[in-house]
Amino acid sequence: MIFIRNGPRFLFVRTRDRTRLEQFAGSRFGAMHYSFEDALGRSQENTTLLFLTPPGIEKTQVSDAESIMLVPASSSVLLAAFFQDGLVSEVENVHLGPGFIIMRVVGEGTAVVEEIRSRYGGTPTGMEEAIAAGEADDTVVSLSEKPINRVLDTTDLLYPQILVRRPAHELYRELRNEGAHLITQSLDRKQWYELRINIYDAAGKYEQHYERLVRVLSDLNMGMILGESWTKDHALALLSVVAYQVRLFTFAEPTEVKRVLMALEADDQGKRFVDMDLYYRNRKISKSDKGVRLAKGQGKKDLRRELLGRLTPEAVRELRDIEAGLHA
């Protein structure tokens, strides 16, 4: 499960020949022009937001940029390419902005903001303000309640950002070690759940259904699998069946996990092709429980569409590939 990852690096280049640098970044790296919000929303780890600004500015900031490009390369690789291709004469000065770290939280993240502020002396502020105030050895920490193992839109980042006067590599190492503690701080009940998922398939295609389950849990960044084994599930009184059991450690409410499992029990047409039962503290979570039961008029197809809408396109393709084998 991913609690923390790096974001892009911010590189401000003061130049007299903006067009030449734009053309170079585009042809050499496939860099594209965007607004600041769109560039940030499309960025990933090991990418660079390149801000091309006029010369003569003492300390550049986002609003000074005449052009903003998203470069699918690290800032060091981009700068080396400028030198290697003889573009040094076009660069008056370079300003490397603060590092950028994204952390996963649950809910609004107020407790985590306060924890980082008090522990590291962080300053809560807006994104552009943090970039303007930060130096190369500072770090902007941004929180999101969305899974961070994917590209995040700017609307997925919670306000405020936290500017910490620590180098990104040092802060990343410390926050990574404290990840479980910090995400626990953001939980309303300050607790994690150990759940048991029992998979039963009359057709015996347990491996495929296990792959489906793991792919979805991984894409949703929903928890950690602690173990798995064969077990007996008492489906009816005086009747037990063999099931494959997965133990999940998660911060997600059992009711949320149950709805995911219900969505995985059916195909696109709503036809049920597997049973996935959920247990918490030796109690079976029912589809009629509060927070689980469907609204009037809803069915398994609606849950299925809801789940697919939460997954990345890559995860949806992989899920459908696995399911194609189930129907073969």
C-alpha positions as a Python dict, from the first residue, in 0.01 Angstrom:
ca = {
    (1, 'M'): (0, 0, 0),
    (2, 'I'): (135, 343, -96),
    (3, 'F'): (115, 618, 168),
    (4, 'I'): (361, 862, 13),
    (5, 'R'): (524, 943, -320),
    (6, 'N'): (719, 1219, -486),
    (7, 'G'): (559, 1467, -719),
    (8, 'P'): (718, 1667, -1003),
    (9, 'R'): (1008, 1910, -961),
    (10, 'F'): (959, 2280, -1035),
    (11, 'L'): (1227, 2433, -1261),
    (12, 'F'): (1232, 2806, -1344),
    (13, 'V'): (1453, 2906, -1637),
    (14, 'R'): (1511, 3274, -1724),
    (15, 'T'): (1578, 3301, -2094),
    (16, 'R'): (1602, 3550, -2379),
    (17, 'D'): (1497, 3291, -2636),
    (18, 'R'): (1192, 3117, -2497),
    (19, 'T'): (1090, 2978, -2835),
    (20, 'R'): (1415, 2790, -2884),
    (21, 'L'): (1396, 2625, -2541),
    (22, 'E'): (1031, 2534, -2600),
    (23, 'Q'): (1114, 2371, -2931),
    (24, 'F'): (1404, 2182, -2776),
    (25, 'A'): (1202, 2051, -2481),
    (26, 'G'): (924, 1947, -2717),
    (27, 'S'): (1142, 1769, -2973),
    (28, 'R'): (1387, 1611, -2726),
    (29, 'F'): (1147, 1506, -2448),
    (30, 'G'): (797, 1538, -2591),
    (31, 'A'): (719, 1821, -2348),
    (32, 'M'): (375, 1981, -2382),
    (33, 'H'): (235, 2326, -2299),
    (34, 'Y'): (-29, 2347, -2024),
    (35, 'S'): (-169, 2586, -1771),
    (36, 'F'): (-18, 2549, -1425),
    (37, 'E'): (-321, 2359, -1292),
    (38, 'D'): (-332, 2122, -1591),
    (39, 'A'): (43, 2059, -1584),
    (40, 'L'): (34, 1981, -1212),
    (41, 'G'): (-270, 1757, -1261),
    (42, 'R'): (-98, 1556, -1537),
    (43, 'S'): (239, 1529, -1364),
    (44, 'Q'): (390, 1215, -1212),
    (45, 'E'): (705, 1119, -1029),
    (46, 'N'): (1026, 1199, -1218),
    (47, 'T'): (861, 1469, -1427),
    (48, 'T'): (939, 1840, -1436),
    (49, 'L'): (722, 2148, -1455),
    (50, 'L'): (933, 2385, -1664),
    (51, 'F'): (856, 2755, -1619),
    (52, 'L'): (1014, 2975, -1887),
    (53, 'T'): (1035, 3333, -1765),
    (54, 'P'): (1187, 3658, -1895),
    (55, 'P'): (1538, 3756, -1779),
    (56, 'G'): (1603, 4010, -1507),
    (57, 'I'): (1368, 3871, -1242),
    (58, 'E'): (1529, 3841, -898),
    (59, 'K'): (1320, 3544, -773),
    (60, 'T'): (1087, 3379, -1016),
    (61, 'Q'): (741, 3247, -931),
    (62, 'V'): (456, 3077, -1117),
    (63, 'S'): (289, 3402, -1225),
    (64, 'D'): (613, 3516, -1397),
    (65, 'A'): (607, 3227, -1645),
    (66, 'E'): (547, 3316, -2009),
    (67, 'S'): (529, 2945, -2085),
    (68, 'I'): (470, 2634, -1872),
    (69, 'M'): (565, 2291, -2003),
    (70, 'L'): (529, 1945, -1854),
    (71, 'V'): (851, 1755, -1926),
    (72, 'P'): (850, 1373, -1884),
    (73, 'A'): (1203, 1374, -1742),
    (74, 'S'): (1374, 1473, -1418),
    (75, 'S'): (1501, 1829, -1377),
    (76, 'S'): (1865, 1708, -1370),
    (77, 'V'): (1824, 1524, -1701),
    (78, 'L'): (1658, 1830, -1856),
    (79, 'L'): (1932, 2067, -1737),
    (80, 'A'): (2205, 1831, -1858),
    (81, 'A'): (2040, 1823, -2201),
    (82, 'F'): (2041, 2204, -2217),
    (83, 'F'): (2418, 2202, -2161),
    (84, 'Q'): (2492, 1907, -2388),
    (85, 'D'): (2305, 2063, -2680),
    (86, 'G'): (2471, 2403, -2655),
    (87, 'L'): (2176, 2597, -2516),
    (88, 'V'): (2366, 2748, -2222),
    (89, 'S'): (2391, 3084, -2400),
    (90, 'E'): (2011, 3104, -2409),
    (91, 'V'): (1981, 3055, -2031),
    (92, 'E'): (2036, 3362, -1812),
    (93, 'N'): (1968, 3186, -1482),
    (94, 'V'): (1807, 2878, -1332),
    (95, 'H'): (1600, 2855, -1015),
    (96, 'L'): (1508, 2513, -880),
    (97, 'G'): (1188, 2527, -681),
    (98, 'P'): (1104, 2319, -374),
    (99, 'G'): (1058, 1944, -382),
    (100, 'F'): (705, 1807, -386),
    (101, 'I'): (569, 1516, -180),
    (102, 'I'): (216, 1376, -190),
    (103, 'M'): (69, 1185, 106),
    (104, 'R'): (-243, 972, 132),
    (105, 'V'): (-489, 1057, 411),
    (106, 'V'): (-846, 970, 496),
    (107, 'G'): (-1091, 1259, 509),
    (108, 'E'): (-995, 1625, 523),
    (109, 'G'): (-651, 1560, 673),
    (110, 'T'): (-665, 1840, 934),
    (111, 'A'): (-492, 1626, 1199),
    (112, 'V'): (-211, 1537, 957),
    (113, 'V'): (-156, 1902, 862),
    (114, 'E'): (-122, 1986, 1231),
    (115, 'E'): (109, 1689, 1292),
    (116, 'I'): (345, 1792, 1008),
    (117, 'R'): (328, 2157, 1113),
    (118, 'S'): (421, 2084, 1474),
    (119, 'R'): (676, 1810, 1405),
    (120, 'Y'): (862, 1971, 1113),
    (121, 'G'): (778, 2339, 1154),
    (122, 'G'): (571, 2335, 835),
    (123, 'T'): (375, 2636, 714),
    (124, 'P'): (23, 2573, 574),
    (125, 'T'): (-32, 2776, 257),
    (126, 'G'): (-157, 2766, -101),
    (127, 'M'): (28, 2582, -378),
    (128, 'E'): (157, 2882, -574),
    (129, 'E'): (249, 3062, -253),
    (130, 'A'): (445, 2759, -132),
    (131, 'I'): (635, 2733, -460),
    (132, 'A'): (714, 3106, -455),
    (133, 'A'): (837, 3097, -95),
    (134, 'G'): (1024, 2767, -119),
    (135, 'E'): (1384, 2712, -221),
    (136, 'A'): (1558, 2409, -369),
    (137, 'D'): (1621, 2260, -23),
    (138, 'D'): (1259, 2302, 89),
    (139, 'T'): (961, 2073, 31),
    (140, 'V'): (592, 2121, -40),
    (141, 'V'): (380, 1847, 117),
    (142, 'S'): (35, 1795, -33),
    (143, 'L'): (-236, 1564, 101),
    (144, 'S'): (-497, 1366, -89),
    (145, 'E'): (-770, 1126, 16),
    (146, 'K'): (-758, 966, -329),
    (147, 'P'): (-530, 670, -406),
    (148, 'I'): (-191, 820, -492),
    (149, 'N'): (-65, 531, -706),
    (150, 'R'): (-203, 719, -1008),
    (151, 'V'): (-204, 1063, -1170),
    (152, 'L'): (-395, 1307, -948),
    (153, 'D'): (-590, 1609, -1063),
    (154, 'T'): (-533, 1934, -877),
    (155, 'T'): (-886, 1899, -735),
    (156, 'D'): (-767, 1576, -568),
    (157, 'L'): (-512, 1770, -359),
    (158, 'L'): (-646, 1898, -28),
    (159, 'Y'): (-597, 2256, 92),
    (160, 'P'): (-369, 2372, 244),
    (161, 'Q'): (-28, 2259, 122),
    (162, 'I'): (248, 2252, 384),
    (163, 'L'): (584, 2416, 314),
    (164, 'V'): (859, 2246, 514),
    (165, 'R'): (1213, 2384, 533),
    (166, 'R'): (1371, 2041, 478),
    (167, 'P'): (1520, 1881, 163),
    (168, 'A'): (1275, 1651, -13),
    (169, 'H'): (1494, 1338, 10),
    (170, 'E'): (1533, 1374, 388),
    (171, 'L'): (1169, 1452, 453),
    (172, 'Y'): (1053, 1172, 223),
    (173, 'R'): (1256, 917, 418),
    (174, 'E'): (1112, 1031, 752),
    (175, 'L'): (753, 1058, 632),
    (176, 'R'): (777, 716, 466),
    (177, 'N'): (874, 564, 802),
    (178, 'E'): (586, 747, 970),
    (179, 'G'): (332, 677, 696),
    (180, 'A'): (111, 432, 887),
    (181, 'H'): (108, 657, 1193),
    (182, 'L'): (17, 968, 995),
    (183, 'I'): (-262, 805, 800),
    (184, 'T'): (-398, 670, 1131),
    (185, 'Q'): (-408, 1031, 1257),
    (186, 'S'): (-649, 1113, 976),
    (187, 'L'): (-894, 833, 1064),
    (188, 'D'): (-1206, 937, 1253),
    (189, 'R'): (-1184, 635, 1483),
    (190, 'K'): (-802, 617, 1479),
    (191, 'Q'): (-817, 248, 1392),
    (192, 'W'): (-744, -3, 1118),
    (193, 'Y'): (-953, -308, 1037),
    (194, 'E'): (-845, -668, 995),
    (195, 'L'): (-1100, -829, 764),
    (196, 'R'): (-1147, -1178, 622),
    (197, 'I'): (-1270, -1224, 266),
    (198, 'N'): (-1398, -1571, 173),
    (199, 'I'): (-1413, -1649, -199),
    (200, 'Y'): (-1639, -1933, -313),
    (201, 'D'): (-1682, -2032, -678),
    (202, 'A'): (-1884, -2335, -781),
    (203, 'A'): (-1685, -2346, -1107),
    (204, 'G'): (-1359, -2366, -913),
    (205, 'K'): (-1190, -2071, -1084),
    (206, 'Y'): (-1042, -1941, -762),
    (207, 'E'): (-715, -1819, -910),
    (208, 'Q'): (-888, -1583, -1153),
    (209, 'H'): (-1121, -1442, -887),
    (210, 'Y'): (-829, -1396, -651),
    (211, 'E'): (-645, -1204, -926),
    (212, 'R'): (-953, -986, -981),
    (213, 'L'): (-976, -909, -610),
    (214, 'V'): (-606, -827, -568),
    (215, 'R'): (-599, -609, -881),
    (216, 'V'): (-893, -401, -757),
    (217, 'L'): (-768, -368, -398),
    (218, 'S'): (-425, -265, -529),
    (219, 'D'): (-562, -7, -771),
    (220, 'L'): (-782, 143, -500),
    (221, 'N'): (-484, 139, -263),
    (222, 'M'): (-724, -9, -12),
    (223, 'G'): (-497, -205, 219),
    (224, 'M'): (-243, -482, 270),
    (225, 'I'): (-300, -855, 235),
    (226, 'L'): (-172, -1024, 551),
    (227, 'G'): (-221, -1382, 441),
    (228, 'E'): (-434, -1629, 249),
    (229, 'S'): (-541, -1990, 293),
    (230, 'W'): (-813, -2244, 227),
    (231, 'T'): (-1093, -2254, 483),
    (232, 'K'): (-1446, -2381, 538),
    (233, 'D'): (-1735, -2139, 502),
    (234, 'H'): (-2066, -2228, 662),
    (235, 'A'): (-2293, -2099, 387),
    (236, 'L'): (-2604, -2271, 522),
    (237, 'A'): (-2696, -2440, 847),
    (238, 'L'): (-2538, -2785, 868),
    (239, 'L'): (-2359, -2724, 536),
    (240, 'S'): (-2003, -2609, 488),
    (241, 'V'): (-1816, -2539, 167),
    (242, 'V'): (-1448, -2494, 91),
    (243, 'A'): (-1355, -2131, 29),
    (244, 'Y'): (-1034, -1939, -32),
    (245, 'Q'): (-974, -1684, 244),
    (246, 'V'): (-786, -1357, 215),
    (247, 'R'): (-696, -1156, 525),
    (248, 'L'): (-697, -781, 458),
    (249, 'F'): (-554, -506, 679),
    (250, 'T'): (-722, -180, 579),
    (251, 'F'): (-823, 168, 694),
    (252, 'A'): (-1140, 144, 480),
    (253, 'E'): (-1467, 87, 663),
    (254, 'P'): (-1593, -273, 636),
    (255, 'T'): (-1908, -141, 469),
    (256, 'E'): (-1701, 16, 189),
    (257, 'V'): (-1506, -306, 135),
    (258, 'K'): (-1832, -503, 128),
    (259, 'R'): (-1969, -286, -153),
    (260, 'V'): (-1649, -346, -353),
    (261, 'L'): (-1690, -722, -305),
    (262, 'M'): (-2056, -709, -409),
    (263, 'A'): (-1951, -530, -728),
    (264, 'L'): (-1696, -805, -798),
    (265, 'E'): (-1955, -1080, -757),
    (266, 'A'): (-2128, -992, -1085),
    (267, 'D'): (-2038, -924, -1447),
    (268, 'D'): (-2145, -625, -1659),
    (269, 'Q'): (-2491, -775, -1706),
    (270, 'G'): (-2537, -817, -1332),
    (271, 'K'): (-2504, -1195, -1353),
    (272, 'R'): (-2353, -1336, -1034),
    (273, 'F'): (-2057, -1568, -1094),
    (274, 'V'): (-1880, -1582, -756),
    (275, 'D'): (-1950, -1535, -385),
    (276, 'M'): (-1725, -1303, -184),
    (277, 'D'): (-1822, -1288, 181),
    (278, 'L'): (-1673, -1043, 429),
    (279, 'Y'): (-1613, -1100, 802),
    (280, 'Y'): (-1510, -854, 1069),
    (281, 'R'): (-1456, -972, 1426),
    (282, 'N'): (-1617, -1306, 1340),
    (283, 'R'): (-1930, -1132, 1216),
    (284, 'K'): (-2040, -1161, 857),
    (285, 'I'): (-2106, -820, 699),
    (286, 'S'): (-2447, -836, 536),
    (287, 'K'): (-2563, -671, 217),
    (288, 'S'): (-2854, -533, 420),
    (289, 'D'): (-2629, -359, 676),
    (290, 'K'): (-2643, 19, 703),
    (291, 'G'): (-2390, 168, 464),
    (292, 'V'): (-2399, -143, 245),
    (293, 'R'): (-2755, -193, 126),
    (294, 'L'): (-2843, -65, -216),
    (295, 'A'): (-3083, 220, -273),
    (296, 'K'): (-3425, 143, -410),
    (297, 'G'): (-3397, 47, -777),
    (298, 'Q'): (-3024, -22, -759),
    (299, 'G'): (-2876, -356, -856),
    (300, 'K'): (-2543, -531, -896),
    (301, 'K'): (-2494, -365, -1237),
    (302, 'D'): (-2504, -25, -1067),
    (303, 'L'): (-2244, -134, -811),
    (304, 'R'): (-2032, -270, -1093),
    (305, 'R'): (-2045, 63, -1281),
    (306, 'E'): (-1963, 248, -959),
    (307, 'L'): (-1656, 32, -902),
    (308, 'L'): (-1529, 57, -1261),
    (309, 'G'): (-1562, 434, -1237),
    (310, 'R'): (-1320, 435, -943),
    (311, 'L'): (-1054, 229, -1117),
    (312, 'T'): (-779, 350, -1348),
    (313, 'P'): (-820, 262, -1719),
    (314, 'E'): (-528, 17, -1688),
    (315, 'A'): (-697, -166, -1400),
    (316, 'V'): (-1027, -184, -1590),
    (317, 'R'): (-851, -338, -1892),
    (318, 'E'): (-673, -594, -1674),
    (319, 'L'): (-996, -679, -1491),
    (320, 'R'): (-1179, -737, -1819),
    (321, 'D'): (-891, -948, -1953),
    (322, 'I'): (-912, -1176, -1648),
    (323, 'E'): (-1289, -1197, -1677),
    (324, 'A'): (-1267, -1287, -2045),
    (325, 'G'): (-1093, -1604, -1933),
    (326, 'L'): (-1374, -1680, -1689),
    (327, 'H'): (-1628, -1686, -1972),
    (328, 'A'): (-1407, -1881, -2214),
}
